[in-house]
C-alpha cells in the first residue's frame, strides 16, 4: 500500500536534491541504483494493521553530528536519506557515529488539524537511545534499537509548518543489545549502525481507534479469535465486526465486544506447503452500528507442538504432524544499507531464493527485520526462528572459567554476571520483540540467547520466556551453554553438523543443530574488501566443485543425524557478510549456486525418515579400540585392495590422531601429513537395512571397501557422524575377508581418524 493523501495532514516532503547519491567505495546490490529520496521504503510498513490515511516520512532529512552532551545540534552537516543509517552507503553520508557523539535529525511537515482526529508518529526502529520533539515540545524518549515505537503528536501540531527533531545516541558497547555490530568490525562482527534504520511514518486516526490486534486459532474447531486493543475514550455500546476471506472468497464473520471468534468455513491450515492466510476486515462500531474505525489485517490457522517419534525422540510438529525444520542462518545485512535492506523488493528476493532452494525455515540471527519481512514469510510459507538481539561478546558475557567456543552444551556453567538494570532492559527488549511479532504465523521458535553472548540468569530468563508465549517452543541458548529450561537443546558444530547423541541430559528436549556448515567460497568482484582476509569455516576449497562436495557431505551427515533424533538443522548462511564469504549468495546477492541445485539435496533431506536403528557391521573404536594396520609412508598403487599384502605395516589401535584434538579418543598417535589404514572384518549376518559409514575424520578422507571407493569426504567433521554410502555399497560385502581401507590427508590443526560400518534399519 502506497501513501495516500490525508484529509487532516498535508505533508511537504523535502525536494530530492540532485547532490544526493550513495557513498562510493564498496560493492552494492542491483537494487541500490533504483533507490531515490522519493521512493525510499514507500510501502505500508505495518501489514497486519493497515489504514488508508497514512504518510511516509522517509526521504531526505537534515542531519548533524554533535558532542554527546550537546543540547542542540549546532550547524547542520547536510542531508541524509532516511531510513538508512549514516554509516551506510545509501544514506548518502557514509560516516561512523562515535560513542561520544550525538546524531540529530530534522525535517518539516505542513499540517492542517481536524477536530476528532489524532495524528500518530511511528518509528519502526532507531538505534539506540532517542528523544523526539515536535515544534520544540518533547514527545518522549525511547531506549532500544530493534522494535517500533510511536507518539501521539496531535497536541504539538499546529496548522501550517511544523518542525520534527530527533536526537540519537548509540554507544555500541557495554550491556547494550547490538547483535553483530561492533566499533572495530572484523571476523563475525560487522560495521556499526546508528540512528533511524527503519521507516518513519504518520497516520491519522479517530479519537477512538484500534491500536493493535491479537490473534489466536484452534485448528480442531476451525476458529479464529481476534482481540483488539483500543485507544481513546470508550464509546457506549461499541463492538467489533470482523469479516474473514480466503483468497477472495468469504470465509466467515462475527461481532463481539473486545474479542470476536469466527468459525471459518472449510478451514484451511497454514504450512510451508500451503501458506493459507485469512484476510480480515476489522471495524469498530459505536452503539448505533456506525463505523468509527476500520483496518485491514490477516492471520492463519496453524498449531505448533512437539511429539515423540518411534524411537522416543522429541520432534517438532505443525498442525499435529511431525516436521523437520530446515533453514539457513540469516544475518539480514546488506553492503549498501547495512541493517537496512535497500528496498522491499531486495528483501523479498532473499526469501524467494531460499524458498526456491527447498528450505522451509529461516533462522533470523540476532536481528529484528522490518515487519514486511515477516509478512512475506507468512504469505510464502517460510517458518521463522526468531533470535533475541544479543549483546556483543565481551568479558562480562563469558561464563567464569570457561571459553564459550568450547563449552557449548556444557551442563549448567556459570552465567555471565549482569547488573539488575542491564538484565531488566534485556527482558524489556525481549518482551517488546515478542509483543511486536507474536501474531506472525511464520514465527515458530523464540531464541533468547545465542551461544554465550550475553547469556545470564538463564533459568530466570528461560522461565520468563516460556511463560510469556506458551504457543511456541523456546530455544533458551542456541549453541550456548545448556540449562534445563525451555523446549530445545541446540548444538553448533562446524563445518559438518554434529550433536552429542546419547547424552541423557537432552532426552526431554527437541534436539537441533542450530548452526553448521559455513563453507566459504569467494567470488571475484563481489567481495566487501578484496584487500583483507575473507574467510569461511574449515578453510577455503580449491574449486566450486570442491565446495559442492563439502556442502553435499554436510547435508548427508545431517540426514544421518535426523534419523538418530535430530529435529532441525541450520546452515550458515544465506549470504556473505563483509569478511565472511560463507554465504549461498554473495554479499551483493549474486548466486554462488543455483537454487535448483540446492533443492535436489534439500528435498532428499526433508524426505528422510525420522527414526532408524543401527547395528555394527564393522565397529568404530568409540566403545572399544579396534585393531588396524597403518603406515605413514605412501604404499603405492593397489594398497586399498583386499588382496594387498600389508604385513609390513604397523599394528595400531583406533582411533589415530593427536590427543589435543577435540572430541578425539586416541588409541595410536598420528601426527604426520598422511596416514593409510587397513582393517579386515567378517560379516556374520545378512544386512537388514542399509549399509552406512560412521566416521570421525580430520581432515580429507577417502574410504574404500574391498578395493572400491565408497566415500570421498573433504574437510573435517569434528566428531563421529553417519554418512550415506552409494546404493550398491552393500553388494561389495563378503561373508569373510572384507577390507576397510582409508587414506586421510592432514594440512593443519588437530587431526584424527576412526571409522566403521553400520546396518541401518528405518523404524516404520
Order of alpha helices (4+ residues) and beta strands (2+ residues): beta-beta-beta-beta-beta-beta-beta-beta-beta-beta-beta-beta-beta-beta-beta-beta-beta-beta-beta-beta-beta-beta-beta-beta-beta-alpha-beta-alpha-beta-alpha-beta-beta-alpha-beta-beta-beta-beta-alpha-beta-alpha-beta-beta-beta-beta-beta-beta-beta-beta-beta-beta-beta-beta
